[in-house]
Amino acid sequence: MPVTNEIYWLTLTAAYTLLLVFPYAFVRIRRLGFLKLLTNPLPGDDPFEQAWAHRAYRAHMNAIENLVVFAPLAVAVTVTNSANDVTAMACAVYFWARVVHAPFYILNTPYIRFISYFIGVGACFVLAYQLLT
């Protein structure tokens, strides 16, 4: 069975989401050392001294939170044979919106981050609409 456009973009989105852990993970490893990371954090432990690292963590968490909405929609489009040019474009738009969102979140550029976030939300609504009609 060939990979659909929707599954292709979902796979890229999931892989990109995985990559978002590296910027703040390197900060934690440099600060604490690898072995200390294997222990449980203490209550009140502030994991990030640099504001950008905390924003990188939040960008990663935001990507995960939104993947929970996007992934089932992309899979549902595929398994129900609802895939079409509109759903393929919506998945591509979602991916690129997330690619724009994370660096601008880390760089503390709220307007571009805000716009890219809602473009991704819009892409999810397009997928849901395609499934329901």
Long-range contacts (C-beta under 8 A, 24 or more apart in sequence): 4-77, 4-78, 4-83, 4-88, 5-83, 5-87, 5-88, 5-91, 5-92, 6-74, 6-75, 6-77, 6-78, 6-83, 6-87, 6-88, 6-91, 7-74, 7-75, 7-78, 8-91, 9-74, 9-88, 9-91, 9-92, 9-94, 9-95, 10-70, 10-71, 10-74, 10-75, 10-91, 12-95, 13-67, 13-70, 13-71, 13-91, 13-94, 13-95, 13-98, 14-67, 14-71, 16-63, 16-95, 16-98, 16-99, 16-102, 17-60, 17-63, 17-64, 17-67, 17-98, 20-56, 20-59, 20-60, 20-63, 20-102, 21-60, 23-53, 23-56, 23-106, 24-48, 24-53, 24-54, 24-56, 24-57, 24-60, 27-53, 27-56, 28-53, 51-108, 52-106, 52-107, 52-108, 55-105, 55-106, 55-108, 56-102, 56-105, 56-106, 58-105, 59-101, 59-102, 59-105, 59-106, 60-102, 62-101, 62-105, 62-117, 63-98, 63-101, 63-102, 66-98, 66-120, 66-121, 66-124, 69-124, 70-94, 70-120, 70-123, 70-124, 70-127, 73-124, 73-127, 73-128, 73-131, 74-127, 76-127, 76-131, 77-127, 77-130, 77-131, 80-131, 82-130, 82-131, 84-130, 86-126, 86-130, 87-126, 87-127, 87-130, 90-123, 90-124, 90-126, 90-127, 90-130, 91-123, 91-127, 93-119, 93-120, 93-122, 93-123, 94-120, 94-123, 94-124, 97-123
